[in-house]
Amino acid sequence: MLEDLTAYPQQQQYYRINLTALSWRELRAATGNPVGFVLALPFLGFMRAFRIPMTATVMPKEITFRPLSFALAPAVASRLQGLVEQMQALGFRPFSTFEIPEMPYRVAIFALVREGGTAYADVGYFPVRGRHYFELVSYFADGSSLTTVNRKEGVSLQSPPGRFNQYVATQSPGVAWDQHQEQALAMVAEHGALRSDLTEETYFADFRAYMRRFVHFQAQRGVATPTLPPISSPGAWQR
């Protein structure tokens, strides 16, 4: 029986990320702009020295997958379609387009799975930032995973044990896929063979499972604290 993608499999819980609990490396990566980071250093140093919480993003434990609630501009849609087609040329098959209303920023996500079941791919668009991105994910026999992404924010926060991330500064899915495969091959000796059973159904289950692991890990290390749900309904609070 297929999983209901519009209902929570488990009880929902939101967490608020405390920026002052992050390491300097994480803060630098999350800032994205070296000048902005330098300008913010005195303020961040004061907040960290006196352990004053500076909460920002609210993250959910449970997520749902919904049809896009906003229209993509023709130029954006064309750019995204071009990236999807490049992924298809690499052996990936698109199967879903969705947004996640519980997340703090609205993102259009095009999901793909590689023929042969050894990798997932996402092509996404952040309307609030006007940014396109893509990422590739593979899993190993011991449960570990490798994610290759072409946006620095995607590797800014420390990940749970077994989740390995690499940032590749490229706009070419082909370049990213080559580096992803090279790194995955290097990891096989330690983590076992690549899973080859990835499908449309496992994509959504793996996405949800990682979200739970992510927020639990951030809570364990004191970066995330439980908080009340957003006042507005899911989706209405996004930018």
Protein Blocks (a to p, Z undefined) as FASTA:
>chain_A
ZZdfkbcfbacddddddfklpcfklmmmmnopaklmmmmmmmmmmmmmnopacdfbdcdf
bdcddddfbdcdfklmmmmmmmmmmmmmnopacfbdcddfkbmbdcdddddddehilacc
dddddfknopacdddddddfkopacdddfbfklmmpccdehiacdddddfbfklmmmmmm
mmmmmmmmmnopadfkbcfklmmmmmmmmmmmmmmmmmmnopaccddddfbaghjlpZZ
